[in-house]
């Protein structure tokens, strides 16, 4: 498993994809906490239906837009990008 990539802040227009063959593992770890893991790295985030839905979309291999990602969703996407669990697959042309 490769080590973490350097941190990169999300940019407007980025498209990101998860890998259905290497899903992000997640569980509810408390009344308000979500624990997720990818490529041997484990993280915590505030639990929300939005984060769980985002992880499920990524686990199906769907492409998601970085546009509009705020707070915990933005942090989750940046963390997964750094963990090499998702990849940048394109950028909207301005």
C-alpha positions, 0 to 999 in steps of 0.5 A: 500500500502506498503511503499518503499523498501530499495534502491537496485542497480541493479546487472548484471544478474537480471531479473525483471517483472512488474505486468500487473494487477497493471500497472505503470501509466505514462504521458508526463509532458512536452517537455522533461519530463516523469512522472510515478507513481506506488503504490501511489508514483510519479516520473519524468524522462527525456522523451525518447522513450526507457523509454516509451517502457520499461514501456510498456513492464513491464506493459504487465508483461514481464520479462526484463533484468537488463543487459545493463540498463544504465542512465535513464533506470537503474534509472527507474528500480531501482526506480520501484524496490524500489516502489515495482512496479516490482519484481526480478524474477531471476538471470542469473547463472554465 
